Structures are given as C-alpha cells and as structure tokens.
Amino acid sequence: MVVLVHRSYLQASPANLATDLARYGATAVWKGVYYRGEKIGFTVSQTVRTEDGFELQEDGRLQMMLLGADTAATIRTTAWVDRSFALRSFEFSLDPGTGAVQVRGTLSPPVAAHGPHRLALAVTSSGATRTELRELPEPPVLSQNLSRVLASGGLVAGARRTWTIFDPATLRNVDVTLQIGRREVVRVADSGVVPAFRVDMEYQGLRTTSWITDTGDVVKEESPLGLVTVRETPERARGLAVPARVQSDLLRLAAVVPALAPQVTRRRIDEPRDVKRLRVRLEGARLPEGDLDGVGQVADGPIIELHDRQALEAGPADPGASRYLSPEPLIESDDPAIVAEARQAIAGVAGTRARAERLTRYVNGLLDKKPTVSLPSARDVLRTKVGDCNEHTALYVAMARSIGIPARIAVGLTYVRGVQGAFYYHAWPEVYLEEGTDRGLWLPVDPTFNQFPADTTHLRLARGGLDKQAAIVPLIGRLQMTIVDIDLAPAPAPVAARRQPAALAALPFEPPARQAGNCRCGR
C-alpha cells in the first residue's frame, strides 16, 4: 500500500482507458481502491506465461481530492520473472498528465559465487535517459511478484520471512518482514467468499495486512493510513473508478493539529513569519533518526526546538558540502536546459547568498502552483512548469547545483495558518552559503512559499530524495504535537517580491491558483 501511495497517475478519457486496459483478459484480477470508505480508483493485474517464466502486468487509476480539487492519476508496471517468480527485469511508468517518467531495470546474477547482484537502472524523463548500476547483496523482488514468490515457496501459518523489495517509485531497496498468519475466509465482491492466508507486512515501521491465496493472488489489502484494496468484478471496479467528486480530502486528513501546553499563553500563530523560537514535543510515532539536529533546530529526545533562521550565522566550513553538487537520477543538475535556466535566473547577480535568494524568487515565479502526485524529476518540472512543494524543491536543488551552489532536500512539517491552523507535511531546500575561505552555513529556503530564509515553523524530519522521504510515511495519521513554548515578534512590514504567497489560508499542498504558494507533500 505504501508503494501505491508513492505512485503517480493520469486522468484518462473512457477511450484511453479502453486502449490502456485492452491487454487484460478474462483471468485478470480487478480491485477497487478505497480511502476511509470512499472509492478512489481501481487496479487490474494479470499473470501471463512466457517461454521461460511469467510476465506480470498491472495498471492502476486513482482519483483523489486534494484541497477541494480533483486530482487524477495512472500507473503501468510490467515485470518479467522466471518460473519460480524471481525477478529478471521490469518497466515502471508514471504520468501525472504532463508526461511520463519511466523506470526500467534489469537484474544480472552475481559474476562470482556469493558476489553482489547487479541492477541496471534507466530513468527516462522529458525524452532523456539517465542510467545507473547498483550492486545488491541479494536479489530484490517487486511488490507485484512478492505474493507469487511467497506462494511458490508454500504459505505456512506461523512462518516469518524477510525480503528485500525494490520500489521503482522511490528507486530504493527496503527490507520488509512478513508474518504469515492462519487461513481466513475473506468476502469479496466478485466471487463471494475466498479462503486466504493473512499476511502482516512491516515496512519502514508501517504495518500492512494482505490476504493471499495458495496460488499467490492478493484478494484484499489494508493499510493503517486508511487505504484498502479489495477484489471486485471488472464492472464494479471500473464503474466507480472516476467519481464526479471524492469527498475525503487526503491532505487535510494528514494535518498535525498541535495541542498547547498550559504555559503557552499565545494560543494562535497568526503569521508563521512572526515565530522567532518554537519548542514542540512530538509523540505517537517513532521519529526518523539522523537529521533532527542542526540548521536552526535542536533535538532532545521528543523535544524539538526551532530557532529563527534569520539569525543563523556562519561557522566552520562543511567539508562534505561539495557532495551536494552532483546530479542524481531525478535531480538532473547537469542537464543543459537546467543549466541554461539557472544562469538566466542569476544573470547580473553577484555573491552566493544573493544568487541563492534570486533563485528562490525565480523558481517561485516560474511554476504554476497545482497539487500533484508524481515523481518530481527536475527536468520534467522545468518542462511542465507545474507542481507543488516537491516539484519546487527538486527544481531549485538541481538549478542551485548547476551553478555551483551545494543544495539538498529537506522534508518535514511546516505551519500554515487557516481555519484549522495546523502543521502539514512539506518539502523545501537547504542551500550551502560559503562565507570566506573557511566558513559557511546551511540555510533553509522555501521557493514554494517564496521565503528566503524559510520561516521558523519549518521542522525538518529527514533529508534526501524520495528514498529518504519514505521515512516519514509511518508518521502520517499517528504523529501528535504539543507546543511547549513559543516566542513571537510583530509581523514585519510587507516586502515586495516577484511572488508573495497569498494569504496562505490554504495548506502546504498548493491549490490550483497561480498566485498562491502552497503545496502537498509527505511521500
């Protein structure tokens, strides 16, 4: 289910749906996808025998409500496995409606006994392909063939197994632990009741439950995030796959509404920019480790103290900053178009700090703010000029690196005022500013909100791309926050800028209004 959350989709016309789904025959398995009781889409899959194994095919369509706007999406996955369902290669395609991002992978066996397996990856966006070779200690599986692998080895109640899953949506390998329970009777819409083994899977601290038949068919899945997939007839699955409106707003339901400690006298943050110091306690879920300290925040167990980023001062130079200059599969800082755009953005501007600020304003003004469920490739973002916090951040980081400024991705929570007044999952860049030959500082900035530096309510939980951002998935719906102490200052006079966020009355997942500066995040 976590893999499903990471995927990106495209609203398709009935004609396109018929074309895309034409490969599925009478043996295909159709499932409805529900979020807290609301139908939000479907998936369809089938297993086709090949000369030396099987071809696993899967398509999905979802339509979700994000900040009152319908956001639709699509995915296609094909995996080739041998007769024991061991992975050989795969193709994974995501399209948010602006062009597909494709991931292809081919697995090679070890050259020597007990040697590493080699996974050759090719990521294609905007017509350009970047390749990468990874060495893995053991062969991975995809979510599509995991149940088949389990069934081929025999499902035994009480057995406990550990596998490495490769998630093409985040380009990372993750260990999952599976506990096989007893056989239960599951009621499904297409065939009444089906006997299936209950399998509990633990993934990054998140526990999901699946019911798998002896032949490896998954008839039902449940996630603590409120997502459920259940086998249905093709007519029922497709009939409600694209509703006129989906009432549940996934992003609002992910809000973290803070409680107030008795000693906190100011009961509302009217303007996040007014916060000069914020001390909070986080409970309800295990926090990611490694990235909670530094760059304006101090962690002491569950207590996180945030300080005004305007007051950050340079310290000894960070010798590791230069590693944040290199391109990555979805941060294509060496792409000629990104290099040219970055140079245009800073034309006539001297000094690292001034260039970093100009880039913040430029990216904010460049992108049309729209809630998006996608893999944020910087190259694609520059082409489409559409997105939310992930797209703003990916493009900023790529452009900064292209002009020699180290930059990295931070993910966490930030406060946005509004009717509810809450913290929302968000992404923003941290940029390294050299000051002299032996001094410098990392500075959080926010091109989505047009903030340089980012305001004090930006609470970082992790750093890195989609592979690192998965660490915050188990927090969604579980994390609780208490404001222990807060220092506020009068709001400064308005400063003219290329784009100033409107009232910020929405959430950090941008509604489809070009003037606003909000976004959605949390993958």
PAMIZA-474817 format. One record per residue (C-alpha): residue in three letters; y, z, x. Coordinates in steps of 0.1 Angstrom, whole numbers, padded with zeros to 4 digits, always signed. Example, Ala and Ser with C-alpha at 12.3 -4.5 7.8 and 13.67 -1.06 7.14 Angstrom:
BEGIN
ALA-0045+0078+0123 SER-0011+0071+0137 
This chain:
BEGIN
MET+0000+0000+0000 VAL+0023+0006+0029 VAL+0017-0029+0041 LEU+0025-0041+0006 VAL+0059-0023+0007 HIS+0067-0040+0040 ARG+0062-0075+0026 SER+0089-0099+0016 TYR+0089-0120-0015 LEU+0105-0151-0032 GLN+0112-0156-0069 ALA+0092-0187-0078 SER+0095-0210-0108 PRO+0064-0215-0130 ALA+0059-0249-0114 ASN+0060-0234-0079 LEU+0037-0206-0089 ALA+0011-0231-0102 THR+0013-0250-0070 ASP+0010-0219-0047 LEU-0019-0204-0067 ALA-0039-0236-0071 ARG-0062-0227-0043 TYR-0076-0197-0063 GLY-0108-0204-0082 ALA-0129-0185-0108 THR-0141-0159-0083 ALA-0106-0148-0073 VAL-0096-0112-0078 TRP-0063-0106-0096 LYS-0045-0073-0096 GLY-0014-0060-0113 VAL+0011-0041-0092 TYR+0029-0011-0109 TYR+0055+0013-0097 ARG+0057+0045-0117 GLY+0042+0028-0147 GLU+0065-0003-0145 LYS+0048-0036-0139 ILE+0065-0052-0109 GLY+0041-0080-0100 PHE+0006-0091-0090 THR-0016-0101-0061 VAL-0045-0125-0060 SER-0072-0129-0034 GLN-0105-0146-0027 THR-0131-0150+0000 VAL-0142-0185+0009 ARG-0173-0191+0030 THR-0168-0213+0061 GLU-0192-0228+0086 ASP-0193-0197+0108 GLY-0178-0170+0087 PHE-0152-0165+0059 GLU-0116-0173+0051 LEU-0098-0145+0033 GLN-0069-0157+0012 GLU-0042-0136-0005 ASP-0009-0143-0024 GLY+0015-0118-0040 ARG+0045-0119-0062 LEU+0068-0089-0069 GLN+0100-0084-0088 MET+0119-0052-0083 MET+0152-0037-0095 LEU+0175-0028-0066 LEU+0208-0013-0076 GLY+0207-0029-0110 ALA+0199-0064-0096 ASP+0166-0081-0100 THR+0151-0089-0065 ALA+0120-0111-0064 ALA+0097-0118-0036 THR+0065-0136-0023 ILE+0039-0134+0004 ARG+0009-0155+0017 THR-0018-0143+0040 THR-0049-0162+0053 ALA-0073-0146+0077 TRP-0104-0161+0094 VAL-0133-0138+0102 ASP-0168-0141+0114 ARG-0199-0134+0094 SER-0195-0096+0100 PHE-0159-0099+0089 ALA-0145-0093+0124 LEU-0110-0108+0127 ARG-0106-0141+0146 SER-0072-0153+0135 PHE-0046-0151+0108 GLU-0014-0166+0093 PHE+0012-0145+0075 SER+0042-0159+0057 LEU+0071-0141+0041 ASP+0100-0158+0024 PRO+0129-0139+0007 GLY+0142-0171-0008 THR+0162-0182+0022 GLY+0134-0195+0044 ALA+0100-0182+0056 VAL+0093-0160+0086 GLN+0057-0169+0097 VAL+0035-0148+0120 ARG+0003-0164+0134 GLY-0022-0145+0155 THR-0054-0155+0174 LEU-0077-0128+0188 SER-0097-0135+0220 PRO-0127-0114+0232 PRO-0125-0095+0265 VAL-0129-0115+0297 ALA-0149-0087+0313 ALA-0171-0060+0299 HIS-0151-0032+0284 GLY-0119-0052+0290 PRO-0090-0055+0266 HIS-0089-0078+0236 ARG-0061-0103+0237 LEU-0040-0111+0206 ALA-0018-0142+0209 LEU+0012-0139+0185 ALA+0036-0167+0174 VAL+0066-0157+0153 THR+0085-0186+0137 SER+0119-0183+0120 SER+0145-0209+0114 GLY+0123-0236+0129 ALA+0120-0219+0163 THR+0088-0201+0176 ARG+0086-0171+0200 THR+0052-0163+0215 GLU+0038-0131+0228 LEU+0005-0119+0243 ARG-0007-0084+0236 GLU-0037-0066+0251 LEU-0056-0042+0227 PRO-0082-0017+0237 GLU-0103-0026+0206 PRO-0103-0055+0181 PRO-0080-0048+0152 VAL-0085-0055+0115 LEU-0061-0066+0089 SER-0057-0048+0056 GLN-0072-0079+0040 ASN-0106-0076+0057 LEU-0108-0038+0061 SER-0127-0032+0029 ARG-0151-0060+0038 VAL-0157-0045+0072 LEU-0164-0012+0056 ALA-0188-0027+0031 SER-0206-0048+0057 GLY-0215-0016+0076 GLY-0225+0002+0044 LEU-0205+0026+0024 VAL-0219+0061+0027 ALA-0204+0091+0009 GLY-0191+0117+0033 ALA-0187+0093+0062 ARG-0154+0094+0082 ARG-0142+0064+0102 THR-0112+0054+0123 TRP-0099+0018+0127 THR-0070+0001+0143 ILE-0051-0021+0118 PHE-0027-0048+0129 ASP+0002-0050+0104 PRO+0018-0085+0107 ALA+0048-0073+0087 THR+0057-0049+0115 LEU+0039-0065+0144 ARG+0023-0032+0154 ASN-0012-0017+0157 VAL-0017+0015+0138 ASP-0047+0039+0137 VAL-0060+0047+0102 THR-0086+0073+0093 LEU-0108+0067+0063 GLN-0128+0093+0044 ILE-0155+0078+0021 GLY-0160+0098-0010 ARG-0185+0097-0038 ARG-0191+0068-0060 GLU-0170+0069-0092 VAL-0166+0049-0123 VAL-0133+0030-0125 ARG-0119+0015-0156 VAL-0104-0020-0151 ALA-0089-0044-0175 ASP-0110-0075-0166 SER-0145-0060-0168 GLY-0144-0026-0184 VAL-0159+0000-0160 VAL-0169-0007-0124 PRO-0188+0017-0100 ALA-0169+0020-0067 PHE-0166+0044-0038 ARG-0134+0064-0035 VAL-0119+0059+0000 ASP-0090+0080+0012 MET-0069+0064+0040 GLU-0044+0083+0062 TYR-0018+0061+0077 GLN+0012+0074+0096 GLY+0010+0107+0077 LEU+0008+0089+0044 ARG-0024+0092+0023 THR-0035+0064+0000 THR-0066+0061-0021 SER-0087+0030-0028 TRP-0118+0024-0049 ILE-0141-0001-0031 THR-0173-0017-0045 ASP-0206-0021-0025 THR-0195-0057-0018 GLY-0161-0048-0004 ASP-0139-0056-0035 VAL-0110-0032-0040 VAL-0106-0026-0077 LYS-0078-0001-0076 GLU-0053+0014-0051 GLU-0029+0043-0054 SER-0001+0055-0031 PRO+0019+0087-0032 LEU+0050+0065-0033 GLY+0042+0057-0069 LEU+0027+0023-0063 VAL-0006+0014-0080 THR-0026-0019-0079 VAL-0054-0024-0104 ARG-0077-0053-0111 GLU-0068-0073-0142 THR-0076-0106-0158 PRO-0056-0135-0144 GLU-0037-0139-0177 ARG-0027-0102-0178 ALA-0018-0101-0141 ARG+0004-0131-0142 GLY+0017-0126-0177 LEU+0038-0096-0167 ALA+0044-0105-0131 VAL+0080-0116-0136 PRO+0096-0094-0163 ALA+0131-0100-0175 ARG+0142-0067-0160 VAL+0124-0039-0142 GLN+0137-0006-0154 SER+0127+0015-0124 ASP+0152+0013-0095 LEU+0131+0018-0064 LEU+0160+0025-0041 ARG+0177+0051-0063 LEU+0144+0069-0066 ALA+0143+0072-0028 ALA+0176+0091-0027 VAL+0176+0125-0010 VAL+0199+0147-0031 PRO+0210+0177-0009 ALA+0209+0213-0020 LEU+0237+0236-0009 ALA+0232+0269+0010 PRO+0251+0299-0006 GLN+0276+0300+0023 VAL+0287+0264+0018 THR+0319+0267-0002 ARG+0328+0230-0004 ARG+0304+0216-0029 ARG+0311+0179-0026 ILE+0317+0153+0001 ASP+0344+0132-0013 GLU+0347+0109+0017 PRO+0320+0107+0044 ARG+0347+0099+0070 ASP+0361+0134+0063 VAL+0329+0151+0077 LYS+0335+0164+0112 ARG+0304+0186+0115 LEU+0274+0188+0093 ARG+0244+0211+0096 VAL+0214+0205+0075 ARG+0178+0217+0071 LEU+0151+0192+0064 GLU+0118+0203+0047 GLY+0089+0189+0027 ALA+0075+0165+0053 ARG+0068+0163+0090 LEU+0097+0148+0109 PRO+0092+0120+0134 GLU+0094+0132+0170 GLY+0113+0119+0200 ASP+0146+0106+0185 LEU+0162+0135+0167 ASP+0183+0147+0197 GLY+0213+0131+0213 VAL+0241+0107+0204 GLY+0260+0131+0183 GLN+0232+0151+0168 VAL+0212+0182+0179 ALA+0178+0192+0166 ASP+0165+0227+0165 GLY+0132+0226+0145 PRO+0140+0216+0109 ILE+0178+0222+0115 ILE+0198+0191+0125 GLU+0235+0194+0134 LEU+0256+0163+0134 HIS+0290+0161+0152 ASP+0319+0138+0148 ARG+0311+0105+0166 GLN+0349+0100+0173 ALA+0346+0130+0196 LEU+0317+0116+0217 GLU+0326+0114+0254 ALA+0311+0096+0283 GLY+0285+0113+0305 PRO+0263+0103+0334 ALA+0252+0067+0332 ASP+0219+0060+0313 PRO+0197+0042+0339 GLY+0175+0029+0311 ALA+0202+0012+0291 SER+0195-0022+0306 ARG+0161-0024+0289 TYR+0181-0028+0256 LEU+0194-0062+0268 SER+0161-0081+0265 PRO+0152-0103+0235 GLU+0124-0092+0211 PRO+0103-0111+0186 LEU+0128-0105+0158 ILE+0159-0098+0180 GLU+0164-0132+0194 SER+0193-0125+0217 ASP+0186-0155+0239 ASP+0188-0179+0210 PRO+0217-0204+0217 ALA+0231-0201+0182 ILE+0233-0163+0185 VAL+0249-0165+0220 ALA+0275-0190+0208 GLU+0283-0169+0177 ALA+0287-0137+0198 ARG+0310-0155+0222 GLN+0331-0168+0194 ALA+0333-0132+0179 ILE+0347-0117+0210 ALA+0369-0146+0221 GLY+0401-0132+0237 VAL+0389-0096+0236 ALA+0385-0077+0269 GLY+0366-0045+0276 THR+0331-0033+0264 ARG+0345-0009+0238 ALA+0369-0034+0223 ARG+0342-0061+0222 ALA+0317-0037+0205 GLU+0343-0029+0179 ARG+0352-0066+0173 LEU+0315-0074+0169 THR+0312-0046+0143 ARG+0341-0061+0122 TYR+0328-0096+0128 VAL+0292-0090+0116 ASN+0305-0071+0086 GLY+0327-0100+0076 LEU+0301-0126+0083 LEU+0273-0115+0060 ASP+0272-0117+0022 LYS+0260-0082+0010 LYS+0228-0085-0010 PRO+0197-0063-0014 THR+0169-0080+0005 VAL+0132-0073+0010 SER+0124-0092+0042 LEU+0116-0093+0079 PRO+0151-0092+0094 SER+0150-0119+0121 ALA+0184-0121+0137 ARG+0181-0159+0140 ASP+0174-0162+0102 VAL+0202-0138+0094 LEU+0227-0159+0113 ARG+0215-0190+0094 THR+0215-0175+0059 LYS+0244-0150+0064 VAL+0228-0128+0037 GLY+0214-0093+0039 ASP+0218-0056+0038 CYS+0216-0029+0065 ASN+0185-0042+0083 GLU+0200-0077+0085 HIS+0234-0065+0096 THR+0217-0043+0123 ALA+0194-0069+0136 LEU+0221-0095+0140 TYR+0245-0070+0156 VAL+0219-0059+0181 ALA+0210-0095+0190 MET+0246-0105+0194 ALA+0255-0075+0215 ARG+0226-0081+0238 SER+0235-0117+0241 ILE+0269-0108+0256 GLY+0255-0082+0280 ILE+0261-0050+0259 PRO+0229-0029+0255 ALA+0222-0021+0218 ARG+0193-0006+0199 ILE+0183+0000+0162 ALA+0186+0035+0147 VAL+0171+0044+0113 GLY+0176+0074+0092 LEU+0198+0087+0064 THR+0234+0085+0055 TYR+0256+0099+0028 VAL+0272+0077+0002 ARG+0294+0092-0025 GLY+0289+0082-0061 VAL+0277+0096-0094 GLN+0248+0112-0077 GLY+0262+0118-0043 ALA+0232+0116-0020 PHE+0217+0105+0013 TYR+0199+0072+0014 TYR+0176+0055+0039 HIS+0197+0033+0062 ALA+0197+0014+0095 TRP+0225+0010+0120 PRO+0230+0001+0157 GLU+0236+0023+0187 VAL+0256+0005+0214 TYR+0260+0015+0250 LEU+0295+0016+0264 GLU+0300+0017+0302 GLU+0330+0036+0314 GLY+0333+0032+0351 THR+0305+0026+0376 ASP+0285+0057+0369 ARG+0294+0069+0334 GLY+0288+0057+0299 LEU+0278+0067+0264 TRP+0257+0056+0234 LEU+0278+0052+0203 PRO+0265+0048+0167 VAL+0283+0020+0149 ASP+0278+0006+0114 PRO+0285-0031+0107 THR+0272-0028+0071 PHE+0299-0002+0063 ASN+0324-0016+0088 GLN+0326+0016+0107 PHE+0333+0020+0144 PRO+0320+0045+0152 ALA+0297+0054+0123 ASP+0306+0085+0103 THR+0291+0119+0109 THR+0267+0117+0080 HIS+0245+0092+0098 LEU+0214+0113+0105 ARG+0190+0094+0128 LEU+0153+0099+0123 ALA+0139+0072+0146 ARG+0149+0043+0169 GLY+0134+0009+0172 GLY+0124-0022+0151 LEU+0100-0023+0121 ASP+0072-0009+0142 LYS+0092+0024+0147 GLN+0108+0024+0113 ALA+0073+0028+0097 ALA+0076+0064+0109 ILE+0099+0073+0081 VAL+0077+0059+0053 PRO+0059+0092+0048 LEU+0092+0109+0042 ILE+0102+0088+0012 GLY+0099+0109-0020 ARG+0090+0140-0001 LEU+0119+0149+0022 GLN+0141+0177+0010 MET+0176+0185+0024 THR+0198+0216+0023 ILE+0234+0215+0036 VAL+0236+0247+0057 ASP+0272+0243+0069 ILE+0299+0216+0069 ASP+0334+0211+0084 LEU+0357+0187+0066 ALA+0390+0172+0076 PRO+0416+0155+0054 ALA+0408+0118+0050 PRO+0427+0096+0074 ALA+0452+0070+0063 PRO+0436+0037+0054 VAL+0432+0013+0083 ALA+0434-0024+0078 ALA+0403-0042+0088 ARG+0387-0076+0083 ARG+0364-0060+0057 GLN+0367-0025+0045 PRO+0339-0012+0023 ALA+0349-0009-0013 ALA+0347+0025-0030 LEU+0312+0029-0016 ALA+0303+0041-0050 ALA+0270+0023-0048 LEU+0242+0031-0025 PRO+0234+0022+0011 PHE+0214-0007-0003 GLU+0241-0033-0009 PRO+0246-0046-0044 PRO+0253-0084-0046 ALA+0291-0082-0041 ARG+0305-0097-0010 GLN+0334-0072-0007 ALA+0312-0041-0007 GLY+0295-0026+0024 ASN+0263-0010+0013 CYS+0226-0018+0019 ARG+0190-0010+0013 CYS+0165+0002+0039 GLY+0136+0025+0045 ARG+0105+0001+0058 
